[in-house]
Amino acid sequence: MDTLKNILKEYGLELQEVQVKKVALYLEELLNVPYNLTAHRKLDSAIHKNVAEILVPLKGKSLKGTLLDVGSGNGVPGVILAIFFPKLKVILLDSKMKATVFLKKITDKLNLNNVEIVEERAENFSRERRETFDYVTARAVARLNTLIEICAPALKVGGELFFYKGPSFEKEIREAKNAMNELGVKLKEVRSYSLKSGEKRVLLIFRKEKNSPEKYPRRVGIPFKRPL
């Protein structure tokens, strides 16, 4: 736990003792899973890329209400956000059974009462839970034009999309102009930051300005095969 505390302190992140314990237990489980849910097998790397990368760009924000993590996989960013923002109700959404089984196991072990796990395709879930969430987030799921289509319909008007991206984000923003117009979202803020390794990251924050048309998202697979 000392390694975790020290690295997070380098980023200016202060967690309560109970939060540190939960993050440490989560990382322990993450690094020991028998299937490939994470590429970060070393603790230091996992702290930088699965914890600091998620929390650093959200410094100064106080999240409460409801958040949907699309394509949650190993639980990043959703589990980390649920630990850091205990007033947030978090839905971890993934279409793969092995991911949801792992998420159920770890959230039970962490006693995360503010988390629910759903096994479903994002296209279906966003249609079923239209205009429901205060925040929707995703990391390493798809390009921006696809993400906006599968995520924005589930977001309330006035809500925010949080997308974690790398250095090529500007090209993705240009490609996503049509999706932004169609789904009624506007780029509000680009939060740029670096990991201690020097790797560049951004958090793209979009605001939903109006209701998304009922025809979106299109049926399963189409937003990935034929992005807007």
C-alpha positions in Angstrom: 0.0 0.0 0.0 3.0 2.3 0.6 3.9 2.1 -3.1 0.3 3.0 -4.1 0.2 5.9 -1.7 3.6 7.3 -2.8 2.8 7.1 -6.5 -0.6 8.7 -6.1 1.0 11.4 -4.0 3.4 12.2 -6.9 0.3 13.0 -8.9 -1.2 15.1 -6.2 -3.9 12.6 -5.5 -5.0 12.1 -1.9 -7.3 9.1 -1.0 -8.8 8.2 2.3 -7.3 5.1 4.0 -10.4 3.0 3.2 -10.1 4.1 -0.5 -6.4 3.2 -0.6 -7.2 -0.3 0.8 -9.9 -0.9 -1.8 -7.7 0.3 -4.7 -4.8 -1.9 -3.4 -7.1 -4.9 -3.2 -8.5 -4.2 -6.7 -5.0 -4.0 -8.2 -4.0 -7.2 -6.4 -7.0 -9.0 -8.0 -6.4 -7.4 -11.4 -2.8 -8.5 -11.5 -3.7 -12.1 -10.6 -6.5 -12.8 -13.0 -5.9 -16.0 -15.0 -7.2 -14.5 -18.3 -6.2 -11.5 -20.3 -8.3 -8.7 -18.8 -5.3 -6.5 -18.4 -1.9 -6.0 -20.0 -0.4 -4.3 -16.9 1.1 -7.1 -14.9 3.4 -5.1 -12.7 2.1 -3.1 -9.8 3.8 0.2 -10.6 2.5 0.2 -14.1 -1.0 -0.7 -13.0 -1.0 2.2 -10.5 0.1 4.7 -13.2 -2.1 3.4 -16.0 -5.2 2.0 -14.2 -5.5 4.5 -11.3 -3.6 7.8 -11.9 -4.5 7.9 -15.6 -8.2 7.8 -14.6 -8.1 10.2 -11.6 -5.6 12.9 -12.5 -7.8 14.6 -15.2 -10.7 14.6 -12.8 -9.0 16.5 -10.0 -11.2 19.3 -8.9 -14.4 17.6 -10.1 -17.0 16.3 -7.6 -19.0 13.6 -9.3 -22.3 12.5 -7.9 -25.5 11.1 -9.5 -25.2 8.2 -12.0 -22.4 7.1 -14.2 -22.3 4.4 -17.0 -18.9 2.8 -17.8 -19.3 1.4 -21.4 -17.1 -1.7 -22.2 -15.9 -1.8 -18.6 -13.8 -5.0 -19.2 -11.4 -5.1 -16.2 -13.3 -2.3 -14.4 -11.2 0.6 -15.5 -12.3 3.4 -15.3 -15.6 2.4 -13.6 -14.4 0.6 -10.5 -11.7 3.3 -9.8 -14.4 6.0 -10.1 -16.8 4.2 -7.8 -14.1 4.0 -5.1 -12.9 7.6 -5.5 -16.5 9.1 -5.8 -18.6 7.1 -3.3 -21.7 9.3 -3.9 -21.7 8.1 -7.5 -23.9 5.3 -8.6 -21.9 3.4 -11.2 -23.1 0.9 -13.8 -20.4 -1.4 -15.3 -21.5 -2.4 -18.7 -19.8 -5.2 -20.8 -21.1 -7.7 -23.3 -18.6 -10.4 -22.4 -19.4 -12.9 -19.7 -15.8 -13.4 -18.5 -15.6 -9.6 -17.9 -18.9 -9.4 -16.0 -18.0 -12.5 -13.9 -14.7 -10.9 -12.9 -16.4 -7.5 -12.2 -19.0 -9.2 -9.9 -16.3 -11.1 -8.0 -14.2 -8.0 -7.4 -17.0 -5.6 -6.6 -18.4 -8.1 -4.1 -14.9 -8.5 -2.5 -14.5 -4.7 -2.3 -18.0 -4.3 -0.9 -18.8 -1.6 -3.5 -22.5 -0.9 -2.7 -22.6 1.9 -5.3 -21.9 -0.4 -8.3 -24.2 -2.5 -10.5 -23.0 -4.9 -13.3 -24.8 -5.4 -16.5 -24.0 -7.9 -19.3 -25.4 -6.3 -22.5 -24.3 -4.7 -25.7 -23.9 -0.9 -25.5 -26.2 -0.4 -28.5 -29.1 -2.2 -26.8 -28.5 -0.8 -23.3 -28.3 2.8 -24.5 -31.6 2.4 -26.3 -33.2 0.8 -23.2 -31.9 3.4 -20.8 -32.2 6.4 -22.9 -31.5 9.9 -21.3 -30.8 8.2 -17.9 -27.3 9.0 -16.8 -25.5 12.1 -15.5 -22.2 10.8 -16.9 -21.1 8.2 -19.4 -17.4 7.1 -19.8 -15.3 4.7 -21.8 -11.7 3.9 -22.3 -10.1 1.8 -25.1 -13.5 0.8 -26.5 -13.7 2.4 -30.0 -12.9 5.5 -32.0 -14.7 8.7 -31.0 -17.4 8.7 -33.7 -18.5 5.3 -32.6 -18.3 6.1 -28.9 -20.5 9.1 -29.3 -23.2 7.1 -31.0 -23.3 4.2 -28.5 -22.9 6.4 -25.4 -24.7 9.7 -25.9 -28.3 8.3 -26.1 -28.0 7.0 -22.5 -26.9 10.5 -21.3 -29.3 13.1 -19.8 -29.4 16.5 -21.5 -26.9 18.6 -19.7 -24.9 15.4 -18.8 -21.2 14.8 -19.6 -19.3 12.2 -21.6 -15.8 11.4 -20.4 -13.6 9.7 -23.0 -9.9 8.8 -22.2 -7.7 9.2 -25.3 -4.1 9.3 -26.4 -2.1 11.8 -28.5 -4.1 11.2 -31.8 -7.3 12.6 -30.3 -7.4 15.7 -32.6 -7.8 13.5 -35.7 -10.6 11.6 -33.9 -12.4 14.8 -33.0 -12.3 15.9 -36.7 -13.7 12.5 -37.7 -16.5 12.8 -35.1 -18.0 16.1 -36.1 -20.9 14.5 -37.8 -21.6 12.2 -34.9 -21.4 15.1 -32.5 -24.0 17.0 -34.6 -26.3 14.0 -35.0 -26.3 13.0 -31.3 -26.5 16.5 -29.9 -23.2 16.7 -28.0 -20.6 19.4 -27.9 -16.9 19.3 -26.9 -16.7 21.2 -23.7 -13.1 20.7 -22.5 -9.9 18.9 -23.4 -7.9 18.1 -20.2 -4.3 17.2 -21.2 -1.9 15.5 -18.8 1.1 13.2 -18.7 1.9 10.1 -16.8 5.3 9.9 -15.0 6.6 7.8 -17.9 6.1 10.8 -20.1 3.2 9.3 -22.0 0.7 11.9 -23.1 -3.0 11.5 -22.3 -6.2 13.6 -22.6 -9.7 13.4 -21.1 -12.3 14.7 -23.6 -15.3 16.1 -21.9 -18.5 16.5 -24.0 -21.7 18.1 -22.9 -25.1 16.9 -24.2 -27.0 19.9 -25.5 -30.2 18.2 -26.7 -32.0 14.9 -26.9 -30.4 12.3 -29.2 -32.7 11.2 -32.1 -34.6 8.0 -31.4 -32.9 6.3 -34.4 -29.6 6.2 -32.4 -27.8 4.1 -31.6 -28.3 1.9 -34.7 -28.6 -1.8 -34.3 -25.8 -3.9 -32.8 -22.5 -3.7 -34.6 -23.4 -1.0 -37.1 -21.8 1.9 -35.2 -18.5 0.0 -35.3 -18.8 -1.2 -38.9 -20.2 2.1 -40.4 -19.3 5.0 -38.0 -21.2 8.3 -38.5 
